[in-house]
Amino acid sequence: MKRQPTTMEAPPRVPEGSYTTLQVSLMSGASLRQLQWWDDHGILCPPVVAHMRLYTANEASNARRIVQLRKAGVSLKQVRNLLSMEYEHVRKIRVPTVIGSTLVIPTPRKHQ
């Protein structure tokens, strides 16, 4: 009986300007598990496309910074606070805006 060749699906294409978890891990020095844990705990949350976390250049840079801060002894709680302070100005946006190459769409606020 002749054996049928196995076919493997080609991996999904990564959009230009995006990085996979493996690429970010290699660039930042964070382990794959650390990146997953940070996502699970809301520290660094890239969007998931086709079952892959895709990081922007800014998120990849933040991964490097988190690794450096952790090596310096900064707690994850403090890291989360530092990252959220950087985005405080983004929270004040009221209309769709492009920052860098990222489209920021504000969430509607409930009137009180």
C-alpha positions as a printed NumPy array, in Angstrom:
array([[  0.   ,   0.   ,   0.   ],
       [  1.446,   3.337,  -1.053],
       [  1.647,   5.924,   1.671],
       [  0.015,   9.263,   0.932],
       [  2.247,  12.286,   1.445],
       [  1.175,  14.43 ,   4.345],
       [  0.353,  18.009,   3.631],
       [  0.92 ,  20.742,   6.102],
       [ -1.017,  23.95 ,   6.057],
       [  1.064,  27.009,   5.477],
       [  1.206,  29.201,   8.557],
       [ -1.044,  32.254,   8.374],
       [  0.606,  35.341,   6.962],
       [  1.618,  37.897,   9.533],
       [  0.609,  41.418,   8.494],
       [  3.474,  43.797,   7.894],
       [  4.347,  45.727,  11.025],
       [  3.103,  42.908,  13.27 ],
       [  5.145,  40.427,  15.236],
       [  4.332,  36.905,  16.411],
       [  4.816,  35.764,  19.982],
       [  7.976,  33.907,  18.978],
       [  9.437,  37.008,  17.323],
       [  8.633,  39.178,  20.354],
       [ 10.121,  36.547,  22.644],
       [ 13.365,  36.545,  20.675],
       [ 13.475,  40.362,  20.475],
       [ 12.674,  41.006,  24.134],
       [ 14.185,  38.097,  26.009],
       [ 10.802,  37.222,  27.537],
       [  9.828,  33.564,  27.438],
       [  6.79 ,  32.445,  25.467],
       [  5.104,  31.573,  28.759],
       [  5.826,  35.038,  30.2  ],
       [  4.191,  36.703,  27.203],
       [  1.151,  34.467,  27.6  ],
       [  0.982,  35.176,  31.339],
       [  1.236,  38.938,  30.77 ],
       [ -1.655,  38.69 ,  28.313],
       [ -3.726,  36.57 ,  30.699],
       [ -3.183,  39.119,  33.492],
       [ -3.777,  42.27 ,  31.442],
       [ -0.22 ,  43.568,  31.406],
       [  0.502,  43.305,  27.682],
       [ -2.555,  42.321,  25.629],
       [ -2.035,  42.064,  21.878],
       [ -4.985,  41.199,  19.654],
       [ -5.444,  37.559,  18.656],
       [ -5.81 ,  36.945,  14.928],
       [ -6.226,  33.414,  13.53 ],
       [ -5.34 ,  31.972,  16.956],
       [ -2.091,  33.987,  17.076],
       [ -1.183,  36.91 ,  19.272],
       [  0.029,  39.652,  16.943],
       [  2.085,  42.407,  18.53 ],
       [  2.567,  45.901,  17.14 ],
       [  6.027,  47.461,  17.169],
       [  4.955,  49.461,  20.231],
       [  3.829,  46.312,  22.074],
       [  7.092,  44.556,  21.17 ],
       [  8.974,  47.552,  22.546],
       [  6.865,  47.399,  25.716],
       [  7.775,  43.712,  26.097],
       [ 11.463,  44.681,  26.042],
       [ 10.823,  47.408,  28.6  ],
       [  8.905,  45.025,  30.871],
       [ 11.808,  42.55 ,  30.791],
       [ 14.259,  45.337,  31.668],
       [ 12.044,  46.662,  34.462],
       [ 11.57 ,  43.178,  35.91 ],
       [ 15.344,  42.586,  35.858],
       [ 15.702,  45.869,  37.759],
       [ 13.333,  44.566,  40.433],
       [ 10.177,  46.479,  39.487],
       [  7.021,  44.576,  40.454],
       [  4.434,  43.646,  37.835],
       [  1.926,  45.864,  39.612],
       [  4.28 ,  48.818,  39.193],
       [  4.925,  47.841,  35.56 ],
       [  1.181,  47.802,  34.893],
       [  0.862,  51.259,  36.483],
       [  3.748,  52.646,  34.411],
       [  2.253,  51.305,  31.175],
       [ -1.218,  52.615,  31.997],
       [  0.148,  56.094,  32.781],
       [  1.666,  56.228,  29.28 ],
       [ -1.734,  55.614,  27.761],
       [ -3.642,  58.066,  29.934],
       [ -3.738,  60.562,  27.053],
       [ -5.196,  57.855,  24.78 ],
       [ -8.127,  57.403,  27.164],
       [ -9.094,  61.046,  26.627],
       [ -9.584,  60.585,  22.874],
       [-13.202,  61.159,  21.808],
       [-12.996,  60.518,  18.039],
       [-11.273,  57.711,  16.072],
       [ -7.61 ,  58.661,  15.807],
       [ -4.456,  57.115,  14.339],
       [ -1.497,  57.088,  16.721],
       [  1.64 ,  55.79 ,  15.046],
       [  0.156,  53.099,  12.859],
       [ -2.56 ,  52.091,  15.34 ],
       [ -6.191,  53.09 ,  14.925],
       [ -7.633,  54.056,  18.302],
       [-11.414,  53.9  ,  18.49 ],
       [-12.812,  55.336,  21.724],
       [-15.353,  53.367,  23.658],
       [-18.663,  55.167,  24.17 ],
       [-19.017,  56.669,  27.606],
       [-22.235,  56.327,  29.524],
       [-23.834,  59.61 ,  30.511],
       [-24.279,  60.065,  34.212]])
